[in-house]
Amino acid sequence: MIYLDNGATSFPKPEGVYAFMDRFFRKNGVSPGRSGYDLSIETGNIIEDARKVLTRYFNGKDPKRLIFSLNSTDALNLAISGLLSPGDHAVTTMIEHNAVLRPLYHASVYNHVDVDYIPFDGQGFVNPDDFIPRFKKNTRLVVVNHGSNVIGTLQPIREIGKLCRERGIIFLVDASQTAGKIPIDIEAMNVDVIAFTGHKSLMGPPGVGGLYVRENVVIRHSRAGGTGVDSALRHHLEEYPYRLEYGTLNTIGIAGLYAGLNWVLEQGIHKIHGHEMNLTKKLQDGLNGMDKVVTYCAHDLTDHIGILSFNIKGFEAVNTGILLDGDYDIACRTGLHCAPLVHEHLGTDKIGGTVRMGFGPFNTEAHVNAVLNAVQEIASRYAT
């Protein structure tokens, strides 16, 4: 199988990740740091090492403000629900994933939070200047997707963050698609809170993600439970990371994330990103040369990640995906990709979305050639 659904989950993982997780779980499959015996302490040390490595990657200052969650959706829910109050105003974009859109919609319906949505241009980018007239006296939060999971465009985070910082507005960034692909410096990018997931470009397993919360940013509790610390207290702990962590952590998932990020750093983020973009450019050139195929926001790949969406004219995306899988053993993603406003803006919501190719570090030029040959054959039979 040629796997090109890395925008959903990276696969395969590096061999070192599998080996580390297996070895870790066999030796350290106990609750981390919650008991005084040596193995529990040793297990807890791996968790804290993971916090430190991730904090350095994001250029954070305090590893205690790196909190672990189930994934970026869980992390974004923690942040959005803990930052917005009834009567607040939030600004986001039409490039967002449902991990942002749905929590904000619920906040608007149930907590009377006012939400504005910034559109993107024909190349797939939002304009920072478009945020300025949307800001109000009660604007509490701006949420922006760093890299689109549909069209692969990288948004101008630094410029948007600067506007927020000047006005004292909290800036939350969804780095689901970019953490592990792109260097992320929250200080240089003026980011207050960043959400990430482990199972995409950080090369970890599903079921682990988190937030880094900048100093002086307070996210309210939205849950409560065990922390293994100060158990006599009736209220949940105020200090990070316990403030936003509840119950026993996904210890083996965090261990896999730790191993995955270490692998990414050893390979070099620029090297991995360059490899994926070379493959994306090859696919772009091939698809744009086919009269019966349309690509979306893919004429210039500057400020992109290795994701590309297309359709065969007159042929629904789902059918293209079925044929690619059944006849050519090529796995990709079709549909709305959990980002409905992107498709409404592109007009692809009316035709079942798009076919999405997402590259990872283990894809090759031979994989791209196979895709181009397959799409050409399918288009010659079914395009209108």
C-alpha positions, 0 to 999 in steps of 0.5 A: 500500500502507498500511504498518503493520509499523513495529514490524518495520522503519520504512518508508518512510525520510525522503527525506533518509536515502536521499539522504545514504546515496547521496551518502555511499556514492558519495563515502565508500565506503572503510574508515573511518579505517584508512588515512592518506589523507584520504578514509578519515579523512573517512569515519571522522569520519562514524562518530565523529560518529554515535557522538557523536549517539547518545551524546548521545541516550542521555545517555551520557558517553563516545562511545567506549563507544557500539559498533556491531553488526549490530542489537539482536539482535547487540548483546544477544548480545554483552552477555549472553554477555559479562556472564554466567558459569557459575553466575550468575543472571539475571532477565528478564521474560515481555515479552521478544523472542527476542533476549533469550529465546534467548541466556538459554536458551542460557546456561542450557543450555550455561553453567548460568546460572539464569534467572527470568522475571517475569510481566506483569499484565493491562494488560501491565506488570511490577511492579518489586516482583516483582523483589525476591524473585527477587534472589539472591547470584549475580544478575549481570544483569537484562534488560528490554524497554523497549517491547513489540513485541507490545502496546506497553507501556512498562515501568517502567525507572527503578524496576527500574534503581534496584533493580538499582543499589542491589544492584550488579546490571547492568541491560541494557535492550532499546530496540529498539522505543523508541530514536527514539520515546521520550527515553532517559536512561540516567543518570536511568533507572539503566541500565548497558547499552542495546541499540538497532537502527537500522532501526526508529524511528531511521529508518536501514537494516537491518544496524546497531545497537549498545550503549551501555556505562556506565562501569565495566561490563566486557563480556568478549570473545566474538569477536576480529578486526581493528580497524585499530588496534594490529595487532601485538597477538595479543589483541583490544583491551581498550579501547572501542569496539574491545573489542566491534567486530570487522572492518570496520563497516557504514559505509553503514549507520552513515551512514544511522543517523546521518542517520535520528537527525538527522531524528528529532531535527529533527522532535522525538521528542515530536512523532513519538511524539504523532502515532503515539499519536494514530493508535493511540488512533483505532485502539483506539477503533475496534477496541474498539467492534467486538463481534467483535474483541478487543484485547490490553492496549489499554484504556488507552494510558498508557505505550504506544508506537504498537503494538496487537495484536488478533484477530477472534474465531474467526478466526486472525491469519494469515488476517486478515493475508492478507485485509488484504494481498490484498483491502485492500492493508494490510501488517501483522504476524501471528503470535507476533512473536518473543515467545512468552512474551507469547503464552503469557501472553495465551493467544494462542499457541493461536490463532496469535498476533495481528494487530499494527499498528505506526505510524510517522511517515508514517502518517495518519488515513486509514490508520487509517480504512482499517484499521477499515473492512477489519477491520469487513468481515472480521469481519462475514464470518468472526467467530464 
